[in-house]
Amino acid sequence: VTAFELNPSGALPDRKETEFLPRIGFSRRPVKGVQIYGNAARAFRAPSLTELYSDDMHFATPGSPLDPADPTQGVFTGVNTFIPAPDLLPEKSDQFEFGIRYSGSNVIQTGDKLSVSVGGYYADVDNFIDTQVQFIDFTTGAFNPISRQFEVSGTTTSVNVDARLWGAEAELKYDAGSYWFGLGLAIPRGEDTNGDDLGSLPQDRVTASFGLR
């Protein structure tokens, strides 16, 4: 069982939620050094403080007329601001993971160690917390009495969407005693249930490390 509790100051209400998270898995070693595994689990992630309460400016670009042919239609300020989302719901997902691992010694030379793992995953997520950036958000439109113009800005906020996530990860580590190195690969993918892209997915990632003793 996991839980989270929020006690914000001001007029925002307190929140507390709990969730039961069952998990089941299997592991099999068909030959020495090789492991095949799989897991199925219910997962829960509470929204972070940044996702709930971010405000102030996100980024700024040069402003421009909304309609270059008719400047009286107003201007885009170029400013994008965070909009707090205190009503965000926690993510709840059904996750499936599978993969294979190998670990052994004396593979290339005496005393060395090698480990390799390759895995994939799939998750069906309710209330995935996604980042929504609107470069021009007409809901921000207002008349500026100083500039005497109708001004529109951009917004960034966190929203809940139902989503599907999947991907693959791989890792290799080799240690020869006098030196060692490692390689890693992560390829995350996902979309909401309408097939649209998500704004909060991490990028593909390749990592490498090397050391001497």
Secondary structure by P-SEA (a helix, b strand, c coil): cccccccccccbbbbbbbbbbbbbbcccccccccccbbbbbbbbbccccccccccccccccbbbbcccccccccccccbbbbbbcccbbbbbbbbbbbbbbbbbccccccbbbbbbbbbcccccccccbbbbbcccccccccccccccccccccbbbbbbbbbcccbbbbbbbbbccccccbbbbbbbbbbccccccccccccbbbbbbbbcc
